[in-house]
Amino acid sequence: MPPCTAARILRYCRPQEAAYPNDLLYLPYLSISYANVLSLKLSSYSGFSEPVIRGDAVRMSWFGRIRHRVTQCKGIPRGGSCLFLWLIGNNRQGVVGRIGAVCVTKRIVEFDYLRGIAIIYIVLGHSISNSGQGFPLWLENLLRGGTGVFVFVSGFFFHRIFYPRFAYKDFMLKKLQNVFVPFLVVSMVGLLLQSGELTFIHHKTWDVVLAADWKTLQTGFVLFPHWYIPFIMLTFAVSPVHKWYIEARPAIQWALFAASFIASALIHRGEENINVIHSVFYFTPFYLLGILYSQYQDSFYRHNKSIQWLCWVVMILAVYMQTYVDAHVGNYHKPAFEWRGVDWQMVQKMAACILLLELSRWMVGKPGADHLHFLARISFAIFFLHPIFAVIIGTTIWYAGTHYGVHLPQTLGWSLGFSLLMYLYLMYCTVALVLLLKRCLGERSRWVMGW
């Protein structure tokens, strides 16, 4: 049966109407040009496999003898596009067949939204005011530690996007360009800010400034959240191990995941997040969970309700233990082999990955989904740049308190209200800077902020 090359543009498509996991066939939010759509060679093959998303192209093999029509849709939601695959011909189940493995409607878009929620989570955690002195402890423990969600998303996309066409050299070169080079650029800006603060605000001499800068460089990062970059680069560097993990038997996969989960809960985070190897061991279960979710997504869907209830129970228990039994604020940090009990923050965030994913799935087609998708697109740039504004506001607050005696009242209302203002300031000043840099630098902005 000859391939169908017909393609046409539609004004409207509604991916939320697809009943997951196996009705309509959409690939949401792929920036695929009309020329690329026309160039796809869709033919009839035997042996069905799930579509593999490859940036601006798609490669697939198909089940049975089916003729395909490819349609590119634009308009819903704004800022994205989707490729609609309409199966016609000898499909006895109808025009749109129930071929579950091909449907990626919410499988992709939900993780896109989750990436947006993850960056909101991280910025919220960095916006908390009056920590432990007015801000509710249980709420702070919920908002801290959002990095684990980011790692979970990275694990998912490693299996979904990179593994099917994995080439270690190309993979690492891309990560060096899009992750490590922007890290170096923004770190130089952070070092200049630190030097300026010490020189002009604290009136330190040049030798003290240089000593402080050298001490900062020895930690491996300059701006406080950027400990994540050396950690994730090492995680990428050991990706052949993750490839082996994907290809291992399910029993071995789940046993290793359970072992890494227990180890992570006991070793806690490293002190000040400086030890990169410690961070790799700590966050490995989040990465493996993302891989497992992608690899066994149909099984997760089938047991969705039971998994949700389990995660709610685990999360509530973990927050209670951390807040009212341990009386611990935020992330747990310690040397790896020193006993200090269970890291309930880590346990809580493992459950939060699944619950936030369900929230992301619910967000499809809801008000605010477009904005969430926009934040997801620039999430890495926000992660890179928002610490600059955190340093500026932190220095301003310190200066006002030290020189003018201006202090934030330690009441519940002030703590919550000022934290919300801090979030809006950090998030949307960063978004404005991201858009400005993109406008000025164009494609070269990827070297500066990863987008």
C-alpha positions in Angstrom: 0.0 0.0 0.0 1.6 3.3 -1.0 2.3 5.9 1.6 -0.1 8.8 1.9 1.6 12.2 1.5 -1.5 14.4 1.9 -1.1 17.1 4.5 -3.3 20.0 5.4 -3.4 22.7 8.1 -6.3 22.7 10.6 -7.3 25.7 12.7 -8.3 23.9 15.8 -7.6 20.7 17.6 -8.6 19.6 21.1 -6.2 17.1 22.6 -8.1 17.1 25.9 -10.9 15.1 24.2 -8.7 12.1 23.8 -9.4 9.5 26.5 -6.0 8.3 27.6 -4.3 6.0 27.2 -5.6 4.8 23.8 -8.0 6.8 21.7 -7.0 9.8 19.5 -3.5 10.0 18.2 -1.8 13.4 18.9 1.8 14.5 19.4 1.3 17.9 21.2 3.6 20.8 21.4 6.1 19.7 18.8 7.6 22.5 16.7 7.4 20.6 13.4 7.6 22.6 10.2 5.2 22.0 7.3 8.1 20.9 5.2 9.1 18.3 7.8 5.6 17.0 7.9 5.5 16.6 4.1 8.9 14.9 4.1 7.8 12.1 6.5 7.8 8.8 4.8 4.8 7.0 6.3 4.3 3.6 4.8 2.8 0.3 5.8 5.0 -2.0 7.9 4.6 -4.9 10.2 5.7 -4.7 13.8 4.2 -1.7 15.7 6.3 0.4 18.1 5.6 3.6 19.9 6.5 6.9 18.1 9.9 8.3 19.1 10.0 12.1 19.3 13.2 13.5 17.9 13.0 17.3 18.3 11.8 18.4 14.9 11.1 15.0 13.4 9.3 11.7 14.2 10.2 8.2 13.2 7.7 5.4 13.6 7.0 1.8 12.5 3.4 0.7 12.2 1.2 -2.2 13.0 -0.6 -4.1 10.2 -1.6 -2.6 6.9 -2.7 0.9 7.5 -2.7 4.0 5.3 -1.8 7.2 7.1 -2.7 10.8 6.7 -0.5 13.4 8.4 -2.0 16.7 9.5 -0.3 19.5 11.3 -2.5 21.5 13.6 -1.9 25.0 14.9 -3.8 27.3 17.2 -4.5 25.3 20.4 -2.7 26.1 22.7 -1.0 29.2 21.7 2.8 28.9 21.4 2.7 25.2 20.5 1.7 23.0 17.6 0.7 19.4 17.3 0.9 16.6 14.8 -2.3 14.7 14.3 -2.0 11.2 12.9 -5.3 10.0 11.3 -5.3 6.3 10.7 -7.5 5.3 7.8 -7.6 2.4 5.4 -7.6 -1.3 6.5 -8.0 -0.5 10.2 -11.0 -2.7 11.1 -11.6 -0.8 14.4 -12.6 2.4 12.6 -11.0 5.6 11.3 -9.2 6.2 14.6 -8.1 2.9 16.0 -7.6 1.9 19.6 -3.9 1.3 19.3 -2.9 2.2 22.8 0.9 2.3 22.4 0.7 5.1 19.7 -1.3 7.6 21.8 1.0 10.1 23.4 -1.6 12.8 23.9 -1.2 13.4 27.6 2.0 11.4 28.0 4.0 14.2 26.5 2.0 17.3 27.4 1.6 16.2 31.0 5.4 16.1 31.4 5.6 19.5 29.6 3.3 20.9 32.2 5.1 19.1 35.0 8.3 20.8 33.9 6.5 24.1 34.3 5.2 23.1 37.7 8.7 22.0 38.7 10.2 25.4 38.0 7.4 27.1 39.9 8.0 24.7 42.8 11.8 25.6 42.8 11.2 29.4 42.7 8.5 29.1 45.4 11.0 27.3 47.6 13.5 30.1 47.1 10.9 32.8 47.9 10.1 31.8 51.4 10.5 34.6 54.0 10.8 34.3 57.7 11.8 30.7 57.4 11.0 28.9 60.7 10.0 32.2 62.3 6.6 33.0 61.0 6.2 31.0 57.8 4.2 27.8 58.5 6.6 25.0 59.0 4.4 22.3 57.3 4.0 24.5 54.3 7.7 25.3 54.1 8.4 21.6 54.2 6.0 21.1 51.3 7.6 23.8 49.2 11.2 23.0 49.8 13.1 20.4 47.8 11.5 20.8 44.4 14.7 19.9 42.6 13.7 16.2 42.9 10.8 16.8 40.5 13.2 18.3 38.0 15.3 15.2 38.2 12.2 13.0 37.8 11.3 14.8 34.5 14.9 14.4 33.3 14.8 10.7 33.8 11.5 10.4 31.9 12.9 12.3 28.9 16.1 10.4 28.9 14.2 7.2 28.3 11.5 8.7 26.0 13.7 10.9 23.8 17.4 10.1 24.1 17.5 6.4 24.7 16.0 5.2 21.4 18.7 7.0 19.4 21.3 7.2 22.1 24.8 8.2 21.0 27.0 9.0 23.9 29.3 11.6 22.2 26.4 13.5 20.6 24.4 13.4 23.9 27.3 14.8 26.0 28.2 17.5 23.4 24.6 18.7 23.5 24.5 18.8 27.3 27.8 20.6 27.4 26.5 23.2 25.0 23.0 23.6 26.5 23.8 23.1 30.2 27.4 23.5 31.1 28.4 26.5 28.9 25.4 28.6 30.2 26.4 27.5 33.7 29.8 29.0 33.2 28.5 32.2 31.7 26.0 32.8 34.5 28.5 31.8 37.1 30.8 34.6 35.9 28.0 37.1 36.3 27.3 35.8 39.8 31.0 36.1 40.7 31.0 39.7 39.5 27.9 40.4 41.6 29.6 38.8 44.6 32.8 40.8 44.1 30.8 44.0 43.7 28.8 43.4 46.9 32.0 42.8 48.9 33.7 45.8 47.4 31.0 48.5 47.4 28.6 47.4 50.1 30.8 45.6 52.6 33.9 47.8 51.8 36.3 44.8 51.6 39.8 45.2 50.2 40.8 43.5 46.9 42.7 40.7 48.6 39.7 39.8 50.7 37.5 39.8 47.7 39.8 37.6 45.7 40.1 35.2 48.6 36.3 35.0 48.9 35.9 34.5 45.1 38.5 31.6 45.2 36.7 30.0 48.1 33.5 30.2 46.2 35.0 28.6 43.1 36.3 25.7 45.2 32.7 24.7 46.0 32.1 24.1 42.2 29.3 26.7 41.8 28.7 30.4 42.5 25.0 31.0 42.7 23.2 28.9 45.3 20.9 26.7 43.2 23.7 26.0 40.7 25.0 23.0 42.6 22.5 21.2 40.4 24.6 21.7 37.3 27.7 19.8 38.3 25.4 17.1 39.7 23.3 16.7 36.6 26.3 16.8 34.3 27.8 13.9 36.2 24.4 12.1 35.9 24.5 12.7 32.2 28.1 11.4 32.1 27.1 8.0 33.5 24.2 7.7 31.1 25.5 4.4 29.7 24.7 3.0 33.2 21.2 4.3 32.8 21.0 2.7 29.3 22.0 -0.6 30.8 19.4 -0.1 33.5 16.6 0.4 30.9 17.6 -2.8 29.1 17.8 -4.8 32.4 15.1 -7.3 33.4 12.2 -5.7 35.3 13.0 -7.5 38.5 16.5 -6.1 38.5 15.2 -2.6 37.6 12.7 -2.5 40.5 15.2 -4.0 43.0 17.8 -1.4 42.1 15.2 1.4 42.4 14.2 0.1 45.8 17.8 -0.1 46.9 18.6 3.5 45.7 15.4 4.8 47.4 16.4 3.3 50.8 20.0 4.5 50.4 18.9 8.1 49.5 16.5 8.2 52.5 19.4 7.3 54.8 22.3 9.3 53.4 20.4 12.6 53.0 21.7 15.5 50.9 25.3 16.4 51.2 26.4 19.4 53.3 25.7 22.5 51.3 25.2 20.3 48.2 29.0 20.6 47.5 29.8 16.9 47.2 28.7 16.0 43.6 29.0 12.3 44.0 26.8 12.4 47.1 24.2 14.4 45.1 24.3 11.8 42.3 23.5 8.9 44.8 20.9 11.0 46.6 18.9 12.0 43.4 19.3 8.7 41.5 16.0 7.3 42.7 14.2 10.3 41.2 15.9 9.8 37.9 15.2 6.1 37.9 11.5 6.7 38.8 11.3 9.0 35.7 12.8 6.2 33.5 10.4 3.6 35.0 7.4 5.8 34.5 8.3 6.3 30.8 9.1 2.6 30.3 6.0 1.2 32.1 3.6 4.0 31.5 0.7 1.8 30.6 1.1 -0.1 33.8 1.1 3.2 35.8 -2.1 4.2 34.0 -3.8 1.0 34.7 -3.1 1.3 38.5 -3.4 5.1 38.5 -6.0 5.4 41.3 -4.2 3.0 43.6 -0.9 4.7 43.1 -2.4 8.1 43.8 -3.9 7.0 47.1 -0.6 5.4 48.1 1.2 8.6 47.3 -1.2 10.8 49.2 -0.8 8.5 52.3 3.0 8.6 52.0 3.2 12.3 51.4 0.9 13.2 54.4 2.8 10.8 56.6 6.2 12.2 55.5 5.1 15.8 56.1 3.8 14.9 59.5 7.0 13.1 60.5 9.2 15.9 59.3 7.2 18.7 60.8 5.8 17.3 64.0 8.1 14.5 65.0 11.6 15.6 63.7 10.6 19.3 63.8 12.9 19.7 60.8 12.8 22.7 58.5 13.4 22.1 54.8 16.0 19.7 53.3 18.0 17.3 55.3 21.8 17.7 55.0 24.6 15.7 56.5 27.7 13.6 55.8 26.7 10.5 53.9 27.7 7.9 56.6 26.5 9.7 59.6 23.3 8.4 61.1 20.5 11.1 61.5 17.4 9.1 60.8 15.2 9.1 57.7 15.1 12.0 55.2 11.4 12.5 55.2 11.7 15.4 52.7 13.1 12.9 50.1 10.3 10.4 50.8 7.7 13.2 50.5 9.1 14.5 47.2 9.1 11.0 45.6 5.3 10.9 46.3 5.0 14.5 45.1 6.4 13.5 41.6 3.4 11.3 40.9 0.9 13.6 42.5 2.1 16.6 40.6 2.1 14.5 37.4 -1.6 13.9 38.0 -2.1 17.6 38.5 -0.3 18.2 35.2 -2.6 15.7 33.5 -5.6 17.5 34.9 -4.3 20.8 33.7 -4.6 19.8 30.0 -7.1 22.2 28.4 -7.7 24.1 31.6 -7.3 27.9 32.1 -3.7 28.8 32.7 -2.4 25.8 30.8 -0.9 28.0 28.0 1.1 30.0 30.6 2.3 26.8 32.3 3.5 25.5 28.9 5.3 28.8 28.3 7.1 28.5 31.7 8.0 24.9 30.9 9.6 26.0 27.6 11.9 28.5 29.4 12.2 26.6 32.6 15.9 26.0 32.4 16.6 29.6 31.6 14.5 30.6 34.6 16.5 28.1 36.7 19.8 29.6 35.5 18.9 33.3 36.0 16.5 33.6 38.9 19.3 33.4 41.5 20.7 36.8 40.2 17.5 38.5 41.3 17.5 36.5 44.6 21.0 37.9 45.3 19.9 41.4 44.5 16.8 41.3 46.7 18.6 39.5 49.5 21.4 42.1 49.6 18.8 44.9 49.5 16.9 43.4 52.5 20.1 42.9 54.4 21.2 46.5 53.8 17.8 47.9 54.8 17.9 45.9 58.0 21.5 46.6 58.9 21.6 50.3 58.1 18.0 51.5 58.5 16.6 49.0 61.0 13.9 47.8 58.6 12.8 44.3 59.3 9.9 42.1 58.1 7.4 41.4 60.9 7.4 37.8 61.8 3.7 37.2 61.6 1.8 34.7 59.5 0.2 37.2 57.3 3.4 39.1 56.6 5.4 35.9 56.0 2.9 34.5 53.5 2.3 37.9 51.8 5.9 38.8 51.4 6.8 35.3 50.2 4.2 35.6 47.5 5.6 39.0 46.5 9.1 37.5 46.4 7.9 34.7 44.2 6.3 37.1 41.7 9.4 39.3 41.7 11.8 36.4 41.2 9.7 34.6 38.6 8.6 37.5 36.4 11.7 39.6 36.6 13.5 36.5 35.4 11.0 35.9 32.7 11.4 39.5 31.5 15.2 39.0 31.4 14.9 35.7 29.5 12.7 37.3 26.9 15.0 40.3 26.6 18.1 38.1 26.1 16.2 36.0 23.6 15.2 39.1 21.6 18.8 40.5 21.7 20.8 37.3 21.1 18.4 35.1 19.1 19.7 31.6 18.8 22.9 32.6 20.5 21.0 32.9 23.8 21.2 29.2 24.2 24.9 29.6 25.0 24.0 32.1 27.8 20.9 30.7 29.4 20.2 27.3 27.9 17.3 28.5 25.8 
